[in-house]
Amino acid sequence: MPAWFRSGIEVAMLAPTAMNQQKFRLTLEGNTVQAQPLEGFYSRVDPGIVKYHFEIGAGKENFRWK
């Protein structure tokens, strides 16, 4: 796992989500990252919140979103 991806995940895990449940999954394929909501209340709002915080930790220049 690249250091930038790990850093992005660490920041995303510390960030608050809509209901503070952190029901999301981040996957890496090459340099493409995907944020997927899992089941839960307001879980469709969380990927936007997670993406923002992931970008802060990972650096937008290191990857692209799927």
mmCIF file as Biopython writes it, N, C-alpha, C and O atoms, coordinates in Angstrom:
data_model
#
loop_
_atom_site.group_PDB
_atom_site.id
_atom_site.type_symbol
_atom_site.label_atom_id
_atom_site.label_alt_id
_atom_site.label_comp_id
_atom_site.label_asym_id
_atom_site.label_entity_id
_atom_site.label_seq_id
_atom_site.pdbx_PDB_ins_code
_atom_site.Cartn_x
_atom_site.Cartn_y
_atom_site.Cartn_z
_atom_site.occupancy
_atom_site.B_iso_or_equiv
_atom_site.auth_seq_id
_atom_site.auth_asym_id
_atom_site.pdbx_PDB_model_num
ATOM 1   N N  . MET A ? 1  ? 0.845   -1.166 0.000   1.0 0.0 1  A 1 
ATOM 2   C CA . MET A ? 1  ? 0.000   0.000  0.000   1.0 0.0 1  A 1 
ATOM 3   C C  . MET A ? 1  ? 0.898   1.239  0.000   1.0 0.0 1  A 1 
ATOM 4   O O  . MET A ? 1  ? 1.799   1.354  0.831   1.0 0.0 1  A 1 
ATOM 5   N N  . PRO A ? 2  ? 0.655   2.163  -0.929  1.0 0.0 2  A 1 
ATOM 6   C CA . PRO A ? 2  ? 1.456   3.386  -0.966  1.0 0.0 2  A 1 
ATOM 7   C C  . PRO A ? 2  ? 1.260   4.229  0.303   1.0 0.0 2  A 1 
ATOM 8   O O  . PRO A ? 2  ? 0.188   4.214  0.909   1.0 0.0 2  A 1 
ATOM 9   N N  . ALA A ? 3  ? 2.282   4.943  0.684   1.0 0.0 3  A 1 
ATOM 10  C CA . ALA A ? 3  ? 2.223   5.772  1.895   1.0 0.0 3  A 1 
ATOM 11  C C  . ALA A ? 3  ? 1.120   6.819  1.795   1.0 0.0 3  A 1 
ATOM 12  O O  . ALA A ? 3  ? 0.454   7.103  2.790   1.0 0.0 3  A 1 
ATOM 13  N N  . TRP A ? 4  ? 0.914   7.399  0.617   1.0 0.0 4  A 1 
ATOM 14  C CA . TRP A ? 4  ? -0.116  8.440  0.457   1.0 0.0 4  A 1 
ATOM 15  C C  . TRP A ? 4  ? -1.515  7.856  0.696   1.0 0.0 4  A 1 
ATOM 16  O O  . TRP A ? 4  ? -2.379  8.528  1.260   1.0 0.0 4  A 1 
ATOM 17  N N  . PHE A ? 5  ? -1.739  6.600  0.264   1.0 0.0 5  A 1 
ATOM 18  C CA . PHE A ? 5  ? -3.047  5.959  0.463   1.0 0.0 5  A 1 
ATOM 19  C C  . PHE A ? 5  ? -3.276  5.697  1.944   1.0 0.0 5  A 1 
ATOM 20  O O  . PHE A ? 5  ? -4.359  5.959  2.467   1.0 0.0 5  A 1 
ATOM 21  N N  . ARG A ? 6  ? -2.273  5.191  2.603   1.0 0.0 6  A 1 
ATOM 22  C CA . ARG A ? 6  ? -2.380  4.930  4.047   1.0 0.0 6  A 1 
ATOM 23  C C  . ARG A ? 6  ? -2.649  6.225  4.807   1.0 0.0 6  A 1 
ATOM 24  O O  . ARG A ? 6  ? -3.488  6.258  5.707   1.0 0.0 6  A 1 
ATOM 25  N N  . SER A ? 7  ? -1.943  7.283  4.449   1.0 0.0 7  A 1 
ATOM 26  C CA . SER A ? 7  ? -2.150  8.572  5.093   1.0 0.0 7  A 1 
ATOM 27  C C  . SER A ? 7  ? -3.570  9.081  4.860   1.0 0.0 7  A 1 
ATOM 28  O O  . SER A ? 7  ? -4.207  9.602  5.776   1.0 0.0 7  A 1 
ATOM 29  N N  . GLY A ? 8  ? -4.063  8.928  3.630   1.0 0.0 8  A 1 
ATOM 30  C CA . GLY A ? 8  ? -5.430  9.338  3.322   1.0 0.0 8  A 1 
ATOM 31  C C  . GLY A ? 8  ? -6.460  8.566  4.128   1.0 0.0 8  A 1 
ATOM 32  O O  . GLY A ? 8  ? -7.432  9.145  4.613   1.0 0.0 8  A 1 
ATOM 33  N N  . ILE A ? 9  ? -6.255  7.279  4.271   1.0 0.0 9  A 1 
ATOM 34  C CA . ILE A ? 9  ? -7.167  6.450  5.056   1.0 0.0 9  A 1 
ATOM 35  C C  . ILE A ? 9  ? -7.145  6.870  6.519   1.0 0.0 9  A 1 
ATOM 36  O O  . ILE A ? 9  ? -8.194  6.962  7.156   1.0 0.0 9  A 1 
ATOM 37  N N  . GLU A ? 10 ? -5.964  7.122  7.050   1.0 0.0 10 A 1 
ATOM 38  C CA . GLU A ? 10 ? -5.857  7.512  8.456   1.0 0.0 10 A 1 
ATOM 39  C C  . GLU A ? 10 ? -6.614  8.806  8.725   1.0 0.0 10 A 1 
ATOM 40  O O  . GLU A ? 10 ? -7.308  8.921  9.735   1.0 0.0 10 A 1 
ATOM 41  N N  . VAL A ? 11 ? -6.483  9.787  7.821   1.0 0.0 11 A 1 
ATOM 42  C CA . VAL A ? 11 ? -7.200  11.048 8.004   1.0 0.0 11 A 1 
ATOM 43  C C  . VAL A ? 11 ? -8.707  10.828 7.855   1.0 0.0 11 A 1 
ATOM 44  O O  . VAL A ? 11 ? -9.492  11.372 8.632   1.0 0.0 11 A 1 
ATOM 45  N N  . ALA A ? 12 ? -9.112  10.038 6.867   1.0 0.0 12 A 1 
ATOM 46  C CA . ALA A ? 12 ? -10.539 9.763  6.671   1.0 0.0 12 A 1 
ATOM 47  C C  . ALA A ? 12 ? -11.142 9.057  7.885   1.0 0.0 12 A 1 
ATOM 48  O O  . ALA A ? 12 ? -12.286 9.330  8.251   1.0 0.0 12 A 1 
ATOM 49  N N  . MET A ? 13 ? -10.406 8.173  8.498   1.0 0.0 13 A 1 
ATOM 50  C CA . MET A ? 13 ? -10.911 7.452  9.671   1.0 0.0 13 A 1 
ATOM 51  C C  . MET A ? 13 ? -11.080 8.374  10.891  1.0 0.0 13 A 1 
ATOM 52  O O  . MET A ? 13 ? -11.930 8.124  11.746  1.0 0.0 13 A 1 
ATOM 53  N N  . LEU A ? 14 ? -10.282 9.420  10.964  1.0 0.0 14 A 1 
ATOM 54  C CA . LEU A ? 14 ? -10.383 10.356 12.084  1.0 0.0 14 A 1 
ATOM 55  C C  . LEU A ? 14 ? -11.459 11.416 11.871  1.0 0.0 14 A 1 
ATOM 56  O O  . LEU A ? 14 ? -11.913 12.050 12.824  1.0 0.0 14 A 1 
ATOM 57  N N  . ALA A ? 15 ? -11.862 11.603 10.622  1.0 0.0 15 A 1 
ATOM 58  C CA . ALA A ? 15 ? -12.823 12.654 10.289  1.0 0.0 15 A 1 
ATOM 59  C C  . ALA A ? 15 ? -14.239 12.250 10.705  1.0 0.0 15 A 1 
ATOM 60  O O  . ALA A ? 15 ? -14.589 11.070 10.676  1.0 0.0 15 A 1 
ATOM 61  N N  . PRO A ? 16 ? -15.040 13.230 11.088  1.0 0.0 16 A 1 
ATOM 62  C CA . PRO A ? 16 ? -16.433 12.919 11.424  1.0 0.0 16 A 1 
ATOM 63  C C  . PRO A ? 16 ? -17.228 12.636 10.155  1.0 0.0 16 A 1 
ATOM 64  O O  . PRO A ? 16 ? -16.943 13.206 9.102   1.0 0.0 16 A 1 
ATOM 65  N N  . THR A ? 17 ? -18.212 11.770 10.251  1.0 0.0 17 A 1 
ATOM 66  C CA . THR A ? 17 ? -19.133 11.516 9.155   1.0 0.0 17 A 1 
ATOM 67  C C  . THR A ? 17 ? -20.521 12.013 9.590   1.0 0.0 17 A 1 
ATOM 68  O O  . THR A ? 17 ? -20.681 12.513 10.703  1.0 0.0 17 A 1 
ATOM 69  N N  . ALA A ? 18 ? -21.506 11.875 8.723   1.0 0.0 18 A 1 
ATOM 70  C CA . ALA A ? 18 ? -22.837 12.425 8.997   1.0 0.0 18 A 1 
ATOM 71  C C  . ALA A ? 18 ? -23.392 11.963 10.343  1.0 0.0 18 A 1 
ATOM 72  O O  . ALA A ? 18 ? -23.944 12.769 11.092  1.0 0.0 18 A 1 
ATOM 73  N N  . MET A ? 19 ? -23.254 10.695 10.652  1.0 0.0 19 A 1 
ATOM 74  C CA . MET A ? 19 ? -23.768 10.156 11.917  1.0 0.0 19 A 1 
ATOM 75  C C  . MET A ? 19 ? -22.640 9.592  12.785  1.0 0.0 19 A 1 
ATOM 76  O O  . MET A ? 19 ? -22.903 8.843  13.726  1.0 0.0 19 A 1 
ATOM 77  N N  . ASN A ? 20 ? -21.399 9.940  12.481  1.0 0.0 20 A 1 
ATOM 78  C CA . ASN A ? 20 ? -20.229 9.456  13.212  1.0 0.0 20 A 1 
ATOM 79  C C  . ASN A ? 20 ? -20.150 7.930  13.253  1.0 0.0 20 A 1 
ATOM 80  O O  . ASN A ? 20 ? -19.696 7.346  14.236  1.0 0.0 20 A 1 
ATOM 81  N N  . GLN A ? 21 ? -20.599 7.299  12.168  1.0 0.0 21 A 1 
ATOM 82  C CA . GLN A ? 21 ? -20.571 5.845  12.110  1.0 0.0 21 A 1 
ATOM 83  C C  . GLN A ? 21 ? -19.490 5.320  11.190  1.0 0.0 21 A 1 
ATOM 84  O O  . GLN A ? 21 ? -19.148 4.140  11.262  1.0 0.0 21 A 1 
ATOM 85  N N  . GLN A ? 22 ? -18.946 6.153  10.335  1.0 0.0 22 A 1 
ATOM 86  C CA . GLN A ? 22 ? -17.866 5.788  9.408   1.0 0.0 22 A 1 
ATOM 87  C C  . GLN A ? 22 ? -18.194 4.513  8.630   1.0 0.0 22 A 1 
ATOM 88  O O  . GLN A ? 22 ? -17.399 3.573  8.596   1.0 0.0 22 A 1 
ATOM 89  N N  . LYS A ? 23 ? -19.362 4.493  8.014   1.0 0.0 23 A 1 
ATOM 90  C CA . LYS A ? 23 ? -19.772 3.329  7.221   1.0 0.0 23 A 1 
ATOM 91  C C  . LYS A ? 23 ? -19.430 3.584  5.755   1.0 0.0 23 A 1 
ATOM 92  O O  . LYS A ? 23 ? -20.284 3.947  4.946   1.0 0.0 23 A 1 
ATOM 93  N N  . PHE A ? 24 ? -18.156 3.383  5.445   1.0 0.0 24 A 1 
ATOM 94  C CA . PHE A ? 24 ? -17.672 3.570  4.088   1.0 0.0 24 A 1 
ATOM 95  C C  . PHE A ? 24 ? -16.517 2.618  3.826   1.0 0.0 24 A 1 
ATOM 96  O O  . PHE A ? 24 ? -15.929 2.057  4.751   1.0 0.0 24 A 1 
ATOM 97  N N  . ARG A ? 25 ? -16.204 2.447  2.553   1.0 0.0 25 A 1 
ATOM 98  C CA . ARG A ? 25 ? -15.080 1.610  2.143   1.0 0.0 25 A 1 
ATOM 99  C C  . ARG A ? 25 ? -14.277 2.384  1.110   1.0 0.0 25 A 1 
ATOM 100 O O  . ARG A ? 25 ? -14.835 2.939  0.163   1.0 0.0 25 A 1 
ATOM 101 N N  . LEU A ? 26 ? -12.969 2.418  1.297   1.0 0.0 26 A 1 
ATOM 102 C CA . LEU A ? 26 ? -12.054 3.013  0.321   1.0 0.0 26 A 1 
ATOM 103 C C  . LEU A ? 26 ? -11.247 1.896  -0.313  1.0 0.0 26 A 1 
ATOM 104 O O  . LEU A ? 26 ? -10.657 1.071  0.385   1.0 0.0 26 A 1 
ATOM 105 N N  . THR A ? 27 ? -11.224 1.873  -1.643  1.0 0.0 27 A 1 
ATOM 106 C CA . THR A ? 27 ? -10.454 0.855  -2.352  1.0 0.0 27 A 1 
ATOM 107 C C  . THR A ? 27 ? -9.477  1.528  -3.306  1.0 0.0 27 A 1 
ATOM 108 O O  . THR A ? 27 ? -9.723  2.626  -3.805  1.0 0.0 27 A 1 
ATOM 109 N N  . LEU A ? 28 ? -8.365  0.844  -3.545  1.0 0.0 28 A 1 
ATOM 110 C CA . LEU A ? 28 ? -7.314  1.355  -4.414  1.0 0.0 28 A 1 
ATOM 111 C C  . LEU A ? 28 ? -7.055  0.357  -5.526  1.0 0.0 28 A 1 
ATOM 112 O O  . LEU A ? 28 ? -6.892  -0.838 -5.279  1.0 0.0 28 A 1 
ATOM 113 N N  . GLU A ? 29 ? -7.018  0.858  -6.752  1.0 0.0 29 A 1 
ATOM 114 C CA . GLU A ? 29 ? -6.661  0.051  -7.915  1.0 0.0 29 A 1 
ATOM 115 C C  . GLU A ? 29 ? -5.736  0.898  -8.780  1.0 0.0 29 A 1 
ATOM 116 O O  . GLU A ? 29 ? -6.179  1.840  -9.438  1.0 0.0 29 A 1 
ATOM 117 N N  . GLY A ? 30 ? -4.447  0.557  -8.775  1.0 0.0 30 A 1 
ATOM 118 C CA . GLY A ? 30 ? -3.458  1.410  -9.449  1.0 0.0 30 A 1 
ATOM 119 C C  . GLY A ? 30 ? -3.327  2.709  -8.685  1.0 0.0 30 A 1 
ATOM 120 O O  . GLY A ? 30 ? -2.935  2.711  -7.518  1.0 0.0 30 A 1 
ATOM 121 N N  . ASN A ? 31 ? -3.656  3.817  -9.338  1.0 0.0 31 A 1 
ATOM 122 C CA . ASN A ? 31 ? -3.675  5.097  -8.619  1.0 0.0 31 A 1 
ATOM 123 C C  . ASN A ? 31 ? -5.096  5.667  -8.585  1.0 0.0 31 A 1 
ATOM 124 O O  . ASN A ? 31 ? -5.288  6.871  -8.413  1.0 0.0 31 A 1 
ATOM 125 N N  . THR A ? 32 ? -6.093  4.783  -8.752  1.0 0.0 32 A 1 
ATOM 126 C CA . THR A ? 32 ? -7.499  5.184  -8.721  1.0 0.0 32 A 1 
ATOM 127 C C  . THR A ? 32 ? -8.125  4.732  -7.403  1.0 0.0 32 A 1 
ATOM 128 O O  . THR A ? 32 ? -8.018  3.570  -7.013  1.0 0.0 32 A 1 
ATOM 129 N N  . VAL A ? 33 ? -8.780  5.674  -6.727  1.0 0.0 33 A 1 
ATOM 130 C CA . VAL A ? 33 ? -9.400  5.407  -5.427  1.0 0.0 33 A 1 
ATOM 131 C C  . VAL A ? 33 ? -10.912 5.513  -5.583  1.0 0.0 33 A 1 
ATOM 132 O O  . VAL A ? 33 ? -11.416 6.395  -6.278  1.0 0.0 33 A 1 
ATOM 133 N N  . GLN A ? 34 ? -11.622 4.609  -4.930  1.0 0.0 34 A 1 
ATOM 134 C CA . GLN A ? 34 ? -13.081 4.639  -4.939  1.0 0.0 34 A 1 
ATOM 135 C C  . GLN A ? 34 ? -13.586 4.678  -3.508  1.0 0.0 34 A 1 
ATOM 136 O O  . GLN A ? 34 ? -13.133 3.909  -2.660  1.0 0.0 34 A 1 
ATOM 137 N N  . ALA A ? 35 ? -14.529 5.578  -3.242  1.0 0.0 35 A 1 
ATOM 138 C CA . ALA A ? 35 ? -15.189 5.657  -1.936  1.0 0.0 35 A 1 
ATOM 139 C C  . ALA A ? 35 ? -16.602 5.125  -2.097  1.0 0.0 35 A 1 
ATOM 140 O O  . ALA A ? 35 ? -17.379 5.647  -2.898  1.0 0.0 35 A 1 
ATOM 141 N N  . GLN A ? 36 ? -16.937 4.093  -1.344  1.0 0.0 36 A 1 
ATOM 142 C CA . GLN A ? 36 ? -18.245 3.459  -1.450  1.0 0.0 36 A 1 
ATOM 143 C C  . GLN A ? 36 ? -18.977 3.530  -0.115  1.0 0.0 36 A 1 
ATOM 144 O O  . GLN A ? 36 ? -18.391 3.251  0.931   1.0 0.0 36 A 1 
ATOM 145 N N  . PRO A ? 37 ? -20.258 3.904  -0.148  1.0 0.0 37 A 1 
ATOM 146 C CA . PRO A ? 37 ? -21.032 3.893  1.097   1.0 0.0 37 A 1 
ATOM 147 C C  . PRO A ? 37 ? -21.424 2.468  1.470   1.0 0.0 37 A 1 
ATOM 148 O O  . PRO A ? 37 ? -21.666 1.635  0.597   1.0 0.0 37 A 1 
ATOM 149 N N  . LEU A ? 38 ? -21.483 2.199  2.748   1.0 0.0 38 A 1 
ATOM 150 C CA . LEU A ? 38 ? -21.999 0.936  3.249   1.0 0.0 38 A 1 
ATOM 151 C C  . LEU A ? 38 ? -23.407 1.197  3.783   1.0 0.0 38 A 1 
ATOM 152 O O  . LEU A ? 38 ? -23.883 2.331  3.722   1.0 0.0 38 A 1 
ATOM 153 N N  . GLU A ? 39 ? -24.064 0.195  4.291   1.0 0.0 39 A 1 
ATOM 154 C CA . GLU A ? 39 ? -25.428 0.350  4.788   1.0 0.0 39 A 1 
ATOM 155 C C  . GLU A ? 39 ? -25.455 1.168  6.074   1.0 0.0 39 A 1 
ATOM 156 O O  . GLU A ? 39 ? -24.624 0.973  6.961   1.0 0.0 39 A 1 
ATOM 157 N N  . GLY A ? 40 ? -26.403 2.072  6.166   1.0 0.0 40 A 1 
ATOM 158 C CA . GLY A ? 40 ? -26.570 2.853  7.379   1.0 0.0 40 A 1 
ATOM 159 C C  . GLY A ? 40 ? -27.287 4.160  7.101   1.0 0.0 40 A 1 
ATOM 160 O O  . GLY A ? 40 ? -27.397 4.597  5.956   1.0 0.0 40 A 1 
ATOM 161 N N  . PHE A ? 41 ? -27.769 4.771  8.161   1.0 0.0 41 A 1 
ATOM 162 C CA . PHE A ? 41 ? -28.476 6.033  8.095   1.0 0.0 41 A 1 
ATOM 163 C C  . PHE A ? 41 ? -27.533 7.128  7.607   1.0 0.0 41 A 1 
ATOM 164 O O  . PHE A ? 41 ? -26.440 7.275  8.155   1.0 0.0 41 A 1 
ATOM 165 N N  . TYR A ? 42 ? -27.918 7.889  6.607   1.0 0.0 42 A 1 
ATOM 166 C CA . TYR A ? 42 ? -27.126 8.963  5.991   1.0 0.0 42 A 1 
ATOM 167 C C  . TYR A ? 42 ? -25.848 8.462  5.318   1.0 0.0 42 A 1 
ATOM 168 O O  . TYR A ? 42 ? -24.948 9.257  5.046   1.0 0.0 42 A 1 
ATOM 169 N N  . SER A ? 43 ? -25.756 7.173  5.047   1.0 0.0 43 A 1 
ATOM 170 C CA . SER A ? 43 ? -24.524 6.633  4.474   1.0 0.0 43 A 1 
ATOM 171 C C  . SER A ? 43 ? -24.258 7.152  3.064   1.0 0.0 43 A 1 
ATOM 172 O O  . SER A ? 43 ? -23.121 7.082  2.598   1.0 0.0 43 A 1 
ATOM 173 N N  . ARG A ? 44 ? -25.258 7.663  2.381   1.0 0.0 44 A 1 
ATOM 174 C CA . ARG A ? 44 ? -25.043 8.217  1.041   1.0 0.0 44 A 1 
ATOM 175 C C  . ARG A ? 44 ? -24.421 9.608  1.103   1.0 0.0 44 A 1 
ATOM 176 O O  . ARG A ? 44 ? -23.909 10.093 0.094   1.0 0.0 44 A 1 
ATOM 177 N N  . VAL A ? 45 ? -24.453 10.250 2.247   1.0 0.0 45 A 1 
ATOM 178 C CA . VAL A ? 45 ? -23.820 11.553 2.451   1.0 0.0 45 A 1 
ATOM 179 C C  . VAL A ? 45 ? -22.335 11.370 2.765   1.0 0.0 45 A 1 
ATOM 180 O O  . VAL A ? 45 ? -21.511 12.204 2.391   1.0 0.0 45 A 1 
ATOM 181 N N  . ASP A ? 46 ? -22.003 10.298 3.442   1.0 0.0 46 A 1 
ATOM 182 C CA . ASP A ? 46 ? -20.647 10.073 3.935   1.0 0.0 46 A 1 
ATOM 183 C C  . ASP A ? 46 ? -19.552 10.070 2.865   1.0 0.0 46 A 1 
ATOM 184 O O  . ASP A ? 46 ? -18.484 10.623 3.127   1.0 0.0 46 A 1 
ATOM 185 N N  . PRO A ? 47 ? -19.745 9.485  1.677   1.0 0.0 47 A 1 
ATOM 186 C CA . PRO A ? 47 ? -18.633 9.473  0.711   1.0 0.0 47 A 1 
ATOM 187 C C  . PRO A ? 47 ? -18.092 10.864 0.379   1.0 0.0 47 A 1 
ATOM 188 O O  . PRO A ? 47 ? -16.886 11.016 0.185   1.0 0.0 47 A 1 
ATOM 189 N N  . GLY A ? 48 ? -18.938 11.862 0.311   1.0 0.0 48 A 1 
ATOM 190 C CA . GLY A ? 48 ? -18.462 13.223 0.049   1.0 0.0 48 A 1 
ATOM 191 C C  . GLY A ? 48 ? -17.586 13.735 1.180   1.0 0.0 48 A 1 
ATOM 192 O O  . GLY A ? 48 ? -16.544 14.346 0.944   1.0 0.0 48 A 1 
ATOM 193 N N  . ILE A ? 49 ? -18.012 13.484 2.401   1.0 0.0 49 A 1 
ATOM 194 C CA . ILE A ? 49 ? -17.243 13.890 3.579   1.0 0.0 49 A 1 
ATOM 195 C C  . ILE A ? 49 ? -15.917 13.133 3.608   1.0 0.0 49 A 1 
ATOM 196 O O  . ILE A ? 49 ? -14.862 13.717 3.859   1.0 0.0 49 A 1 
ATOM 197 N N  . VAL A ? 50 ? -15.982 11.841 3.352   1.0 0.0 50 A 1 
ATOM 198 C CA . VAL A ? 50 ? -14.796 10.989 3.366   1.0 0.0 50 A 1 
ATOM 199 C C  . VAL A ? 50 ? -13.814 11.396 2.270   1.0 0.0 50 A 1 
ATOM 200 O O  . VAL A ? 50 ? -12.608 11.455 2.510   1.0 0.0 50 A 1 
ATOM 201 N N  . LYS A ? 51 ? -14.318 11.676 1.075   1.0 0.0 51 A 1 
ATOM 202 C CA . LYS A ? 51 ? -13.450 12.075 -0.039  1.0 0.0 51 A 1 
ATOM 203 C C  . LYS A ? 51 ? -12.676 13.348 0.301   1.0 0.0 51 A 1 
ATOM 204 O O  . LYS A ? 51 ? -11.477 13.442 0.038   1.0 0.0 51 A 1 
ATOM 205 N N  . TYR A ? 52 ? -13.363 14.314 0.881   1.0 0.0 52 A 1 
ATOM 206 C CA . TYR A ? 52 ? -12.707 15.572 1.249   1.0 0.0 52 A 1 
ATOM 207 C C  . TYR A ? 52 ? -11.545 15.320 2.212   1.0 0.0 52 A 1 
ATOM 208 O O  . TYR A ? 52 ? -10.438 15.815 1.996   1.0 0.0 52 A 1 
ATOM 209 N N  . HIS A ? 53 ? -11.794 14.561 3.258   1.0 0.0 53 A 1 
ATOM 210 C CA . HIS A ? 53 ? -10.757 14.307 4.251   1.0 0.0 53 A 1 
ATOM 211 C C  . HIS A ? 53 ? -9.660  13.390 3.707   1.0 0.0 53 A 1 
ATOM 212 O O  . HIS A ? 53 ? -8.490  13.555 4.052   1.0 0.0 53 A 1 
ATOM 213 N N  . PHE A ? 54 ? -10.026 12.434 2.867   1.0 0.0 54 A 1 
ATOM 214 C CA . PHE A ? 54 ? -9.019  11.575 2.245   1.0 0.0 54 A 1 
ATOM 215 C C  . PHE A ? 54 ? -8.055  12.416 1.406   1.0 0.0 54 A 1 
ATOM 216 O O  . PHE A ? 54 ? -6.843  12.209 1.460   1.0 0.0 54 A 1 
ATOM 217 N N  . GLU A ? 55 ? -8.589  13.360 0.633   1.0 0.0 55 A 1 
ATOM 218 C CA . GLU A ? 55 ? -7.745  14.225 -0.197  1.0 0.0 55 A 1 
ATOM 219 C C  . GLU A ? 55 ? -6.760  15.031 0.634   1.0 0.0 55 A 1 
ATOM 220 O O  . GLU A ? 55 ? -5.623  15.247 0.215   1.0 0.0 55 A 1 
ATOM 221 N N  . ILE A ? 56 ? -7.185  15.476 1.805   1.0 0.0 56 A 1 
ATOM 222 C CA . ILE A ? 56 ? -6.291  16.232 2.695   1.0 0.0 56 A 1 
ATOM 223 C C  . ILE A ? 56 ? -5.107  15.359 3.109   1.0 0.0 56 A 1 
ATOM 224 O O  . ILE A ? 56 ? -3.965  15.819 3.095   1.0 0.0 56 A 1 
ATOM 225 N N  . GLY A ? 57 ? -5.366  14.123 3.470   1.0 0.0 57 A 1 
ATOM 226 C CA . GLY A ? 57 ? -4.311  13.223 3.926   1.0 0.0 57 A 1 
ATOM 227 C C  . GLY A ? 57 ? -3.453  12.661 2.815   1.0 0.0 57 A 1 
ATOM 228 O O  . GLY A ? 57 ? -2.243  12.505 2.982   1.0 0.0 57 A 1 
ATOM 229 N N  . ALA A ? 58 ? -4.070  12.350 1.670   1.0 0.0 58 A 1 
ATOM 230 C CA . ALA A ? 58 ? -3.349  11.673 0.588   1.0 0.0 58 A 1 
ATOM 231 C C  . ALA A ? 58 ? -2.663  12.640 -0.373  1.0 0.0 58 A 1 
ATOM 232 O O  . ALA A ? 58 ? -1.642  12.301 -0.973  1.0 0.0 58 A 1 
ATOM 233 N N  . GLY A ? 59 ? -3.206  13.816 -0.518  1.0 0.0 59 A 1 
ATOM 234 C CA . GLY A ? 59 ? -2.687  14.756 -1.510  1.0 0.0 59 A 1 
ATOM 235 C C  . GLY A ? 59 ? -3.340  14.487 -2.855  1.0 0.0 59 A 1 
ATOM 236 O O  . GLY A ? 59 ? -3.192  13.395 -3.405  1.0 0.0 59 A 1 
ATOM 237 N N  . LYS A ? 60 ? -4.060  15.464 -3.395  1.0 0.0 60 A 1 
ATOM 238 C CA . LYS A ? 60 ? -4.823  15.272 -4.633  1.0 0.0 60 A 1 
ATOM 239 C C  . LYS A ? 60 ? -3.950  14.919 -5.830  1.0 0.0 60 A 1 
ATOM 240 O O  . LYS A ? 60 ? -4.434  14.336 -6.799  1.0 0.0 60 A 1 
ATOM 241 N N  . GLU A ? 61 ? -2.678  15.265 -5.771  1.0 0.0 61 A 1 
ATOM 242 C CA . GLU A ? 61 ? -1.783  14.999 -6.899  1.0 0.0 61 A 1 
ATOM 243 C C  . GLU A ? 61 ? -1.363  13.534 -7.007  1.0 0.0 61 A 1 
ATOM 244 O O  . GLU A ? 61 ? -0.774  13.145 -8.016  1.0 0.0 61 A 1 
ATOM 245 N N  . ASN A ? 62 ? -1.643  12.723 -6.012  1.0 0.0 62 A 1 
ATOM 246 C CA . ASN A ? 62 ? -1.203  11.336 -5.977  1.0 0.0 62 A 1 
ATOM 247 C C  . ASN A ? 62 ? -2.177  10.316 -6.544  1.0 0.0 62 A 1 
ATOM 248 O O  . ASN A ? 62 ? -1.800  9.162  -6.751  1.0 0.0 62 A 1 
ATOM 249 N N  . PHE A ? 63 ? -3.424  10.711 -6.802  1.0 0.0 63 A 1 
ATOM 250 C CA . PHE A ? 63 ? -4.428  9.743  -7.211  1.0 0.0 63 A 1 
ATOM 251 C C  . PHE A ? 63 ? -5.543  10.450 -7.977  1.0 0.0 63 A 1 
ATOM 252 O O  . PHE A ? 63 ? -5.564  11.674 -8.108  1.0 0.0 63 A 1 
ATOM 253 N N  . ARG A ? 64 ? -6.475  9.621  -8.481  1.0 0.0 64 A 1 
ATOM 254 C CA . ARG A ? 64 ? -7.707  10.171 -9.066  1.0 0.0 64 A 1 
ATOM 255 C C  . ARG A ? 64 ? -8.876  9.354  -8.531  1.0 0.0 64 A 1 
ATOM 256 O O  . ARG A ? 64 ? -8.709  8.205  -8.124  1.0 0.0 64 A 1 
ATOM 257 N N  . TRP A ? 65 ? -10.060 9.959  -8.536  1.0 0.0 65 A 1 
ATOM 258 C CA . TRP A ? 65 ? -11.264 9.279  -8.060  1.0 0.0 65 A 1 
ATOM 259 C C  . TRP A ? 65 ? -11.902 8.486  -9.180  1.0 0.0 65 A 1 
ATOM 260 O O  . TRP A ? 65 ? -11.843 8.873  -10.347 1.0 0.0 65 A 1 
ATOM 261 N N  . LYS A ? 66 ? -12.503 7.394  -8.820  1.0 0.0 66 A 1 
ATOM 262 C CA . LYS A ? 66 ? -13.276 6.588  -9.777  1.0 0.0 66 A 1 
ATOM 263 C C  . LYS A ? 66 ? -14.700 7.066  -9.754  1.0 0.0 66 A 1 
ATOM 264 O O  . LYS A ? 66 ? -15.540 6.536  -10.480 1.0 0.0 66 A 1 
#
